Amino acid sequence: MGIEILGTGSYVPEQKLTNDDFTKFIDTNDEWIRTRTGITERRMAGWEPTWYMGAKASAQALERAGISAEKIDLIISCTATADFHTPSMASVIQRELGAVNAAAFDLNAACSGFVYALDVARRFLQTGDGMEHILVVANESLSRFLDFEDRGSCILFGDGASAAVVTKSDKLYSSHLASDGTGAQYLCARSLQVAPEVKVETDFNDGFTDKPLHKLYQDGKEVYKFATKALPKSFELAAAKIGITKDEIDWFIPHQANIRIIETAAKHLGAPMEKFIVTLDHYGNTSSASIPLALNEGIEKGLIKRGQKLALIGFGAGLTYGGIILEY
Ligand code: COA
């Protein structure tokens, strides 16, 4: 059993941070950032909470799906940058939408979040216990967790949200979700709250960075190595389950981390770059929101058409990865 994507929607904050803007507070330049990452600008949420962006994107997805909020049975919000430890972003978005009949929870699989959440949604629909419409919303405010003194990481990320309303169908579908926790320490941000008597760097060595609480840390080289392998592997594992080849895929929609990662993976896959939807130049890496932002943009531009086969491929902190192949 597959899913039908009834409607998608996106929301990004207005404020832009260009590569040149970074030169005002770190030692960098537009040329380095563009050639090493492909990014030219990204959005910054400022006053807008993560849930606010998620609710805006969700409202657009509902409108395009032609579904009223009361018809939503479940809201899954994927986020690694929630506004609250509790309640979930999904519950706050439910309140904003008036989706009074929905169950609601958050899912954190970092940048693979949307792929994980969409696959979880499909499995809920598959049980046949009455759920018909599920809202999957990815919302992220990376800017609140960035270390703006670390030029190797702060230039990569941006904020935004995107959502999809899905229902069950018998369209083509395959997925494979995976994780390699042995690399968990390569991309992380500690919780804001730890027991005040514990000094993480001296009292308890858990193998993670002792970087200031709740700032993002990454080992760029390790993550790069992982990402270039995880991207083709995720596709191949999902494709093998249904015996589909890369040539039958109309659009690859990968997590938008770095253009060099996408180009290297495309080479490994033997697929032309023209088949890859790329939005990282104007949004940067928006974690779980990046795949649905690219999906929605491809649909809005008329590139992605009904009946086409899509490969959504996520990878990120965890280290999580996963692929979904589906007919749009
Ligand atoms: N501007 C200018 N110079 C910078 C810089 C910046 N923003 N960031 C790093 N540099 C410098 C480094 O300090 C280093 O200088 P040195 O040689 O004097 O020590 C030099 O550039 C090369 O750094 P390096 O880390 O080797 O660059 P890189 O080619 O590996 O690119 C990343 C760095 C972060 C772009 C790359 O490792 C990457 O994309 N990793 C994956 C990150 C990712 O995708 N994360 C999210 C996954 S979901």
Residues whose N, C-alpha, C, O or C-beta is under 5 A from the ligand:
A	BS01	COA	D27 T28 N29 W32 R36 C111 R151 G152 I155 G220 K221 V223 Y224 A257 N258 F315 G316 A317
